[in-house]
Amino acid sequence: MKKLMIAAVIGALSTTMLTVATDAAAQTATTTKPAAKATAKRPQPKRLIKRKANPAKEAKVDPVPDGSEKWSCNEGLAFELKGDMKRDQIVTVHWANKNYNLPREATTTGADRFHDAATGMDLVVIPTKAMLFSDKDSSRLADECKTASMQQGAPAPTQSNALDKTSN
């Protein structure tokens, strides 16, 4: 049944193409008069319509959260972090004009890891530095990130470092 239907459709299309082709050939045969000297009219330029900016369609820029701390990274990059890595289960990272809420992930290495699967943002903090990753394209966005106190020699404000100080 399907083969019969396909054959009927192909037949109808080829018949249509045959009639269209012969009509087109007949039109070109009858319109082969010598062309009079015709001056081609220039097409009228289209009017450009300037539209007002639509703030809803423009890219959103999230403000830097109040009370956030700046982490300076290699290659002149930086991000702002709001939250206490020693106790908070969710921290806010301001990167590329957007705020990302990153929940804490459990690790066995002692590093603090904050990862949001929905956005693909991943912040890993070890005692000497922080690294910001993107799961979307498997890239490291920022490396060797440190706070002002870390640049002076203090360790990162991680949960593991807070536990080491309280166990003494």
Buried (B, 14 or more C-beta within 10 A) or exposed (E): EEEEEEEEEEEEEEEEEEEEEEEEEEEEEEEEEEEEEEEEEEEEEEEEEEEEEEEEEEEEEEEBBEEBBBBBBEEEBEBBBBBEBBEBEEBBBBBEEEBBBBEBBEEEEEBBBBBBEEBBBBBBBBBEBBBBBBBEEEEEBBBBBBBEEBEEEEBBBBBBBBEEEEEE
